[in-house]
């Protein structure tokens, strides 16, 4: 394992957490407006695969909907949402 791999993994996590923060802000309808905002951040390319994952996109969409509707909990993911497209 390379000594910098943990740094890359940490940065990927930061990008995903930033996407989640943006989703919780209530300013976005879904992941399609969030992901473009992250493209200029350092580490975006490394996090791209995670952000393209159906489950992550579903989570972001659910967080957006939850915040915009005032609900406390997101909708449960359908069983197929954890597979990549």
Contact map, one row per residue, 1 for C-alpha under 8 A:
1110100000000000000000000000000000000000000000000000000000000000000000000000000000000
1111100000000000000000000000000000000000000000000000000000000000000000000000000000000
1111110000000000000000000000000000000000000000000000000000000000000000000000000000000
0111111100000000000000000000000000000000000000000000000000000000000000000000000000000
1111111110000000000000000000000000000000000000000000000000000000000000000000000000000
0011111111000000000000000000000000000000000000000000000000000000000000000000000000000
0001111111100000000000000000000000000000000000000000000000000000000000000000000000000
0001111111110000000000000000000000000000001001000000000000000000000000000000000000000
0000111111111000000000000000000000000000000000000000000000000000000000000000000000000
0000011111111100000000000000000000000000000000000000000000000000000000000000000000000
0000001111111110000000000000000000000000001000100000000000000000000000000000000000000
0000000111111111000000000000000000000000001101100000000000000000000000000000000000000
0000000011111111100000000000000000000000000000100000000000000000000000000000000000000
0000000001111111110000000000000000000000000000000000000000000000000000000000000000000
0000000000111111111000000000000000000100101100100000000000000000000000000000000000000
0000000000011111111100000000000000000000000000100110000000000000000000000000000000000
0000000000001111111110000000000000000000000000000000000000000000000000000000000000000
0000000000000111111111000000000000000000000000000000000000000000000000000000000000000
0000000000000011111111100000000001100100000000000000000000010000000000000000000000000
0000000000000001111111110000000000000000000000000000000000010010000000000000000000000
0000000000000000111111111000000000000000000000000000000000000000000000000000000000000
0000000000000000011111111111000001000000000000000000000000000000000000000000000000000
0000000000000000001111111111011001000000000000000000000000011011001000000000000000000
0000000000000000000111111100000000000000000000000000000000000011011000000000000000000
0000000000000000000011111111000000000000000000000000000000000001001000000000000000000
0000000000000000000001111111100000000000000000000000000000000001001100000000000000000
0000000000000000000001101111100000000000000000000000000000000001000100000000000000000
0000000000000000000001101111111011000000000000000000000000000001000000000000000000000
0000000000000000000000000111111110000000000000000000000000001001100100000000000000000
0000000000000000000000100001111111000000000000000000000000011101100000000000000000000
0000000000000000000000100001111111100000000000000000000010011000000000000000000000000
0000000000000000000000000000111111110000000000000000000000000000000000000000000000000
0000000000000000000000000001111111111000000000000000000000000000000000000000000000000
0000000000000000001001100001011111111100000000000000000000000000000000000000000000000
0000000000000000001000000000001111111110000000000010000000000000000000000000000000000
0000000000000000000000000000000111111110000000000000000000000000000000000000000000000
0000000000000000000000000000000011111111000000000000000000000000000000000000000000000
0000000000000010001000000000000001111111100100000000000000000000000000000000000000000
0000000000000000000000000000000000111111100110000000000000000000000000000000000000000
0000000000000000000000000000000000001111110100000000000000000000000000000000000000000
0000000000000010000000000000000000000111111100000000000000000000000000000000000000000
0000000000000000000000000000000000000001111110000000000000000000000000000000000000000
0000000100110010000000000000000000000000111111100000000000000000000000000000000000000
0000000000010010000000000000000000000111111111110000000000000000000000000000000000000
0000000000000000000000000000000000000010011111110000000000000000000000000000000000000
0000000100010000000000000000000000000000001111111000000000000000000000000000000000000
0000000000111011000000000000000000000000001111111110000000000000000000000000000000000
0000000000000000000000000000000000000000000111111111000000000000000000000000000000000
0000000000000000000000000000000000000000000001111111100000000000000000000000000000000
0000000000000001000000000000000000000000000000111111100100000000000000000000000000000
0000000000000001000000000000000000100000000000111111100110000000000000000000000000000
0000000000000000000000000000000000000000000000011111110110000000000000000000000000010
0000000000000000000000000000000000000000000000001111111110000000000000000000000001111
0000000000000000000000000000000000000000000000000001111111000000000000000000000011111
0000000000000000000000000000000000000000000000000000111111100000000000000000100011110
0000000000000000000000000000000000000000000000000111111111110000000000000000000000000
0000000000000000000000000000001000000000000000000011111111111000000000000000000000000
0000000000000000000000000000000000000000000000000000011111111100000000000000100010000
0000000000000000000000000000000000000000000000000000001111111110000000000100100000000
0000000000000000001100100000011000000000000000000000000111111111000000000000000000000
0000000000000000000000100000111000000000000000000000000011111111100000000000000000000
0000000000000000000000000000010000000000000000000000000001111111110000000110000000000
0000000000000000000100110000000000000000000000000000000000111111111000000100000000000
0000000000000000000000111111110000000000000000000000000000011111111100000000000000000
0000000000000000000000000000110000000000000000000000000000001111111110000100000000000
0000000000000000000000010000000000000000000000000000000000000111111111111110000000000
0000000000000000000000111100000000000000000000000000000000000011111111110000000000000
0000000000000000000000000110100000000000000000000000000000000001111111100000000000000
0000000000000000000000000000000000000000000000000000000000000000111111100000000000000
0000000000000000000000000000000000000000000000000000000000000000011111110000000000000
0000000000000000000000000000000000000000000000000000000000000000011111111100000000000
0000000000000000000000000000000000000000000000000000000000000000011001111100000000000
0000000000000000000000000000000000000000000000000000000000000000010000111110000000000
0000000000000000000000000000000000000000000000000000000000100110110000111111000000000
0000000000000000000000000000000000000000000000000000000000000100010000001111100000000
0000000000000000000000000000000000000000000000000000000000000000000000000111110000000
0000000000000000000000000000000000000000000000000000001001100000000000000011111010000
0000000000000000000000000000000000000000000000000000000000000000000000000001111110000
0000000000000000000000000000000000000000000000000000000000000000000000000000111111000
0000000000000000000000000000000000000000000000000000000000000000000000000000011111100
0000000000000000000000000000000000000000000000000000011001000000000000000000111111110
0000000000000000000000000000000000000000000000000000111000000000000000000000001111110
0000000000000000000000000000000000000000000000000000111000000000000000000000000111111
0000000000000000000000000000000000000000000000000001111000000000000000000000000011111
0000000000000000000000000000000000000000000000000000110000000000000000000000000000111
